[in-house]
Amino acid sequence: MPENPIQSTISFGTDGVSHGFLKLPWSRDDSAWGSLMIPITVIRNGSGPTALLTGGNHGDEYEGPVALFDLANTLQYTEISGRVILIPAMNYPAFQVARRTSPIDQGNMNRSFPGNPCGTITEKIADYFQQVLLPMADIVLDIHSGGKTLDFVPFCASHVLQDKSQEQRCVEVRDAFNAPYSLQLLELDMVGMYDSAAEEMGKTFISTELGGGGSASAASIQIAKRGIRNVLKYSGILSGGFQLDASKELEMPDERCFITSESKGLLEMRVNLGEFVKTGDHVASVHETSRTGVRPLEYRAQLDGILIGRHFPGLITMGDVVAVVGVEK
């Protein structure tokens, strides 16, 4: 396998706080010998576990970047035992232009693993995580929200895994993050995901969905900041205790949790995020917009639970997720 062309401008083994870049050569029209410079911070103090913390896996999701850029300025190496690797904007090209995917190669970072050191820009970044960063990590936290096209109640998530001891470790760290909702998440498609890459290495991996709509609120950012520090404290990297608030525990038993649009038009939500729905409840309508006088198509809950996600903003197309229902455990 060829060596990945990305080079870190800072050391992963030096004590203290180091700010630098993952430097990826990128020859293009406006810079023949240019490089893509992805910000990174490494905070290390002696031996101990390593936490790999990422945001901006999708470039239009902001709780992670805000919380991690802030943490890079505020976390002192004297507070920790071990190592914290911070990459606030994993898909940096997408983050720079507020897009879910890269403007360079249209790459979706969370569908590009294990990557390719000779591939596209996105595949090269994914390969660097696969070959260099993930092997160093004990705990991996990837902070997501809904971006421009989804909105969620704030939850921290883990997955059902074949290795039940690994699954339990993930559940414990998920619960330590202590979002208002804690979810055993069912993915529509796990192929090429960062989650899968970390879990297949046996890592303790958790992720979040902390809002959406292409922005971040003061409340969602606070959940991210508090949750990150909770995870670091739980893992023994950061000193100090923490108090856990009530968190509603949810699961997603099967694909009935997803309500998918079979039409195109104007979305009318009939239920708010966080509200309880019963099987058959009218969750949303989609109105025809090419003419008046056409009855909207109704979408109904397929099982009892809580509305944890919805399409965003107002226009929807065929195949989009209308809404997501989580079931209380």
C-alpha positions as CSV (number, residue, x, y, z in Angstrom):
1,M,0.0,0.0,0.0
2,P,1.5,3.4,-1.0
3,E,2.2,5.8,1.9
4,N,-0.4,8.5,2.5
5,P,0.8,11.9,1.3
6,I,-0.6,13.8,4.4
7,Q,2.0,15.0,6.8
8,S,1.3,16.4,10.3
9,T,3.2,19.6,11.0
10,I,3.1,18.8,14.8
11,S,4.2,15.8,16.8
12,F,1.7,13.3,18.3
13,G,4.2,12.3,21.0
14,T,5.3,15.7,22.5
15,D,3.9,16.8,25.9
16,G,2.1,20.1,25.9
17,V,-0.4,21.9,23.6
18,S,0.6,21.8,19.9
19,H,-1.4,23.6,17.2
20,G,-0.7,22.8,13.6
21,F,-2.0,21.2,10.4
22,L,-2.5,18.0,8.5
23,K,-0.7,19.1,5.3
24,L,-2.1,17.5,2.1
25,P,-0.4,18.4,-1.2
26,W,-3.0,19.7,-3.6
27,S,-2.0,20.9,-7.0
28,R,-4.6,23.0,-8.7
29,D,-5.1,25.9,-11.1
30,D,-4.5,28.6,-8.6
31,S,-1.6,26.9,-6.7
32,A,0.5,24.4,-8.7
33,W,2.5,23.3,-5.6
34,G,-0.2,24.1,-3.1
35,S,-1.4,22.2,-0.1
36,L,-4.7,21.7,1.8
37,M,-4.0,22.7,5.4
38,I,-6.4,21.0,7.9
39,P,-6.3,22.4,11.4
40,I,-5.3,20.0,14.2
41,T,-4.4,20.3,17.9
42,V,-2.7,17.7,20.0
43,I,-2.7,18.0,23.8
44,R,-0.6,15.5,25.6
45,N,0.6,14.9,29.2
46,G,2.5,11.7,29.8
47,S,1.0,8.2,29.4
48,G,-2.7,7.5,29.4
49,P,-5.6,6.9,27.0
50,T,-6.0,8.8,23.7
51,A,-9.2,10.5,22.7
52,L,-9.7,11.4,19.0
53,L,-12.4,14.2,18.8
54,T,-13.7,15.3,15.4
55,G,-16.3,17.7,14.0
56,G,-17.1,18.8,10.5
57,N,-17.3,15.3,9.1
58,H,-20.0,17.0,7.1
59,G,-19.2,20.6,6.4
60,D,-22.6,22.1,7.2
61,E,-22.7,20.8,10.8
62,Y,-21.4,23.3,13.4
63,E,-21.7,22.1,17.0
64,G,-18.6,20.0,16.6
65,P,-16.4,22.7,15.0
66,V,-17.5,25.3,17.5
67,A,-16.9,23.1,20.6
68,L,-13.6,21.8,19.3
69,F,-12.1,25.1,18.2
70,D,-13.0,26.3,21.6
71,L,-11.5,23.3,23.4
72,A,-8.3,23.8,21.5
73,N,-8.0,27.2,23.1
74,T,-9.1,26.3,26.6
75,L,-7.9,22.7,27.5
76,Q,-4.5,22.8,29.3
77,Y,-2.2,19.9,29.1
78,T,-1.7,20.1,32.9
79,E,-5.4,19.1,33.3
80,I,-5.1,15.8,31.5
81,S,-3.3,12.4,31.7
82,G,-2.9,11.0,28.2
83,R,-3.6,12.6,24.9
84,V,-6.4,14.4,23.1
85,I,-6.3,14.8,19.3
86,L,-8.7,17.6,18.1
87,I,-9.7,18.0,14.5
88,P,-12.6,20.5,14.4
89,A,-13.3,20.2,10.7
90,M,-12.6,16.7,9.4
91,N,-13.8,17.4,5.8
92,Y,-12.1,20.8,5.8
93,P,-12.9,21.7,2.1
94,A,-16.7,21.1,2.8
95,F,-16.5,23.1,6.0
96,Q,-14.9,26.1,4.3
97,V,-17.9,26.4,1.9
98,A,-20.7,25.2,4.3
99,R,-21.5,22.1,2.3
100,R,-22.2,18.6,3.4
101,T,-19.7,17.3,0.8
102,S,-16.4,18.5,-0.6
103,P,-16.5,21.1,-3.3
104,I,-13.2,19.6,-4.7
105,D,-14.4,16.1,-5.4
106,Q,-18.0,16.0,-4.1
107,G,-16.7,13.5,-1.5
108,N,-18.9,12.6,1.4
109,M,-16.3,11.9,4.2
110,N,-18.7,9.7,6.1
111,R,-19.1,7.4,3.0
112,S,-15.4,7.3,2.0
113,F,-13.7,4.9,4.4
114,P,-11.3,3.1,4.4
115,G,-10.1,5.7,1.9
116,N,-7.3,5.5,-0.6
117,P,-3.9,7.2,-0.4
118,C,-3.8,7.5,-4.2
119,G,-7.5,8.6,-4.5
120,T,-9.4,11.8,-4.3
121,I,-8.8,14.5,-1.7
122,T,-11.6,13.1,0.4
123,E,-10.3,9.5,0.1
124,K,-6.8,10.6,1.1
125,I,-8.1,12.3,4.2
126,A,-10.1,9.2,5.1
127,D,-7.1,6.9,4.5
128,Y,-5.0,9.1,6.9
129,F,-7.6,8.6,9.6
130,Q,-7.8,4.9,8.8
131,Q,-4.0,4.3,8.8
132,V,-2.6,6.9,11.2
133,L,-5.2,8.5,13.6
134,L,-7.7,5.7,14.4
135,P,-4.9,3.2,15.4
136,M,-3.7,5.7,18.0
137,A,-7.1,6.2,19.6
138,D,-8.8,4.5,22.5
139,I,-12.0,6.6,22.4
140,V,-13.4,8.2,19.3
141,L,-16.1,10.9,19.4
142,D,-17.5,12.2,16.1
143,I,-19.8,15.2,16.6
144,H,-22.7,15.5,14.1
145,S,-25.9,17.5,13.7
146,G,-28.5,17.5,10.9
147,G,-26.8,20.0,8.6
148,K,-28.9,22.0,6.2
149,T,-31.4,19.2,5.4
150,L,-32.2,17.6,8.7
151,D,-33.1,18.6,12.3
152,F,-32.8,16.4,15.4
153,V,-33.5,16.3,19.1
154,P,-30.1,16.4,20.7
155,F,-28.8,12.9,21.1
156,C,-25.7,10.9,21.6
157,A,-25.6,7.6,19.8
158,S,-23.9,4.2,19.9
159,H,-24.5,1.1,17.7
160,V,-25.5,-2.5,18.1
161,L,-22.2,-4.4,17.7
162,Q,-21.3,-8.1,17.4
163,D,-18.7,-7.8,20.1
164,K,-21.0,-7.2,23.1
165,S,-18.2,-6.1,25.4
166,Q,-17.2,-3.4,22.9
167,E,-20.9,-2.5,22.5
168,Q,-21.1,-2.0,26.3
169,R,-18.1,0.2,26.4
170,C,-19.6,2.4,23.7
171,V,-22.9,2.5,25.6
172,E,-21.1,3.6,28.8
173,V,-19.3,6.4,27.1
174,R,-22.5,7.4,25.2
175,D,-24.2,7.7,28.6
176,A,-21.3,9.7,30.0
177,F,-21.7,12.2,27.2
178,N,-25.1,12.7,28.8
179,A,-27.1,14.4,25.9
180,P,-30.8,14.9,26.6
181,Y,-31.4,11.8,24.6
182,S,-29.3,8.6,24.4
183,L,-29.9,6.5,21.4
184,Q,-29.0,3.0,20.0
185,L,-28.8,4.2,16.4
186,L,-29.9,2.3,13.4
187,E,-28.1,3.5,10.3
188,L,-29.7,3.4,6.8
189,D,-26.4,2.7,5.2
190,M,-23.2,1.8,7.1
191,V,-21.0,1.3,4.0
192,G,-17.9,3.6,4.0
193,M,-18.7,5.2,7.4
194,Y,-16.1,6.5,9.8
195,D,-18.2,4.8,12.5
196,S,-17.7,1.4,10.9
197,A,-14.0,2.0,10.4
198,A,-13.5,2.8,14.1
199,E,-15.7,0.0,15.3
200,E,-14.1,-2.6,13.1
201,M,-10.8,-1.7,14.8
202,G,-12.4,-2.4,18.2
203,K,-12.4,1.2,19.2
204,T,-14.9,2.7,21.7
205,F,-16.9,4.9,19.3
206,I,-19.8,7.3,19.8
207,S,-21.4,10.0,17.7
208,T,-24.1,12.7,18.1
209,E,-26.8,14.5,16.3
210,L,-27.3,17.8,18.2
211,G,-29.7,19.8,16.1
212,G,-29.6,20.9,12.5
213,G,-30.9,23.4,10.0
214,G,-27.4,24.4,8.9
215,S,-26.6,26.3,12.1
216,A,-26.1,25.8,15.8
217,S,-27.8,27.2,18.9
218,A,-26.4,28.3,22.2
219,A,-28.1,25.3,23.8
220,S,-26.8,22.7,21.3
221,I,-23.2,24.1,21.5
222,Q,-23.4,23.9,25.3
223,I,-24.5,20.2,25.0
224,A,-21.5,19.5,22.8
225,K,-19.0,21.3,25.1
226,R,-20.3,19.7,28.2
227,G,-20.5,16.3,26.6
228,I,-16.9,16.4,25.4
229,R,-15.6,17.1,28.8
230,N,-17.8,14.4,30.3
231,V,-16.3,11.9,27.9
232,L,-12.8,13.0,28.8
233,K,-13.5,12.8,32.5
234,Y,-15.2,9.4,32.2
235,S,-12.2,8.0,30.3
236,G,-9.7,9.3,33.0
237,I,-8.0,11.7,30.6
238,L,-9.4,14.8,32.2
239,S,-9.5,15.2,36.0
240,G,-12.6,16.1,38.0
241,G,-16.0,14.7,38.6
242,F,-19.2,15.4,36.7
243,Q,-22.9,15.3,37.4
244,L,-25.3,13.4,35.1
245,D,-28.6,14.9,34.2
246,A,-31.6,12.8,33.1
247,S,-31.3,11.4,29.6
248,K,-34.1,9.7,27.8
249,E,-32.9,6.3,26.5
250,L,-34.2,5.3,23.0
251,E,-33.6,2.6,20.4
252,M,-34.4,2.1,16.8
253,P,-35.6,-1.5,16.4
254,D,-36.0,-1.6,12.6
255,E,-36.6,0.5,9.4
256,R,-40.1,1.4,10.5
257,C,-38.4,4.2,12.4
258,F,-37.8,6.0,9.1
259,I,-40.6,7.7,7.2
260,T,-39.5,8.3,3.6
261,S,-41.1,10.7,1.2
262,E,-42.7,9.2,-1.9
263,S,-43.6,12.6,-3.4
264,K,-42.1,16.0,-4.0
265,G,-43.4,19.3,-2.8
266,L,-44.0,21.5,0.3
267,L,-43.5,19.8,3.7
268,E,-46.0,20.4,6.4
269,M,-44.9,18.9,9.7
270,R,-47.8,17.9,11.9
271,V,-45.8,16.9,15.0
272,N,-42.9,18.7,16.7
273,L,-39.5,17.2,17.5
274,G,-39.6,15.5,20.9
275,E,-43.3,14.7,20.8
276,F,-44.7,11.2,21.3
277,V,-46.5,9.6,18.4
278,K,-48.6,6.4,18.1
279,T,-48.7,4.0,15.1
280,G,-50.9,5.6,12.4
281,D,-50.6,9.2,13.7
282,H,-50.4,11.8,11.0
283,V,-46.8,13.1,11.2
284,A,-46.5,15.2,8.1
285,S,-48.1,16.1,4.7
286,V,-46.4,17.0,1.4
287,H,-48.3,19.5,-0.7
288,E,-48.2,19.5,-4.5
289,T,-46.8,22.9,-5.6
290,S,-47.2,22.9,-9.4
291,R,-50.9,23.6,-9.1
292,T,-53.6,24.2,-6.5
293,G,-56.5,21.9,-5.8
294,V,-54.4,18.7,-5.3
295,R,-54.8,16.9,-1.9
296,P,-51.5,16.5,0.0
297,L,-50.0,13.1,0.5
298,E,-50.1,12.2,4.2
299,Y,-47.3,10.4,6.1
300,R,-48.0,8.5,9.2
301,A,-46.0,6.9,12.1
302,Q,-45.2,3.2,11.6
303,L,-44.7,2.5,15.3
304,D,-45.1,4.1,18.7
305,G,-42.3,6.4,19.8
306,I,-40.8,9.9,19.9
307,L,-40.2,12.1,16.9
308,I,-36.4,12.5,17.0
309,G,-35.7,13.8,13.5
310,R,-37.3,15.6,10.6
311,H,-36.6,16.9,7.2
312,F,-35.4,20.5,7.0
313,P,-36.2,23.1,5.6
314,G,-39.6,23.4,3.8
315,L,-39.2,21.8,0.4
316,I,-38.8,18.0,0.1
317,T,-38.3,15.6,-2.8
318,M,-39.0,11.9,-3.4
319,G,-36.7,9.6,-1.3
320,D,-35.9,12.2,1.4
321,V,-36.4,11.2,5.0
322,V,-39.6,13.0,6.2
323,A,-39.2,12.0,9.9
324,V,-37.4,9.6,12.3
325,V,-39.0,7.9,15.3
326,G,-37.1,6.5,18.2
327,V,-38.6,4.0,20.6
328,E,-38.3,4.4,24.4
329,K,-36.4,1.5,26.0
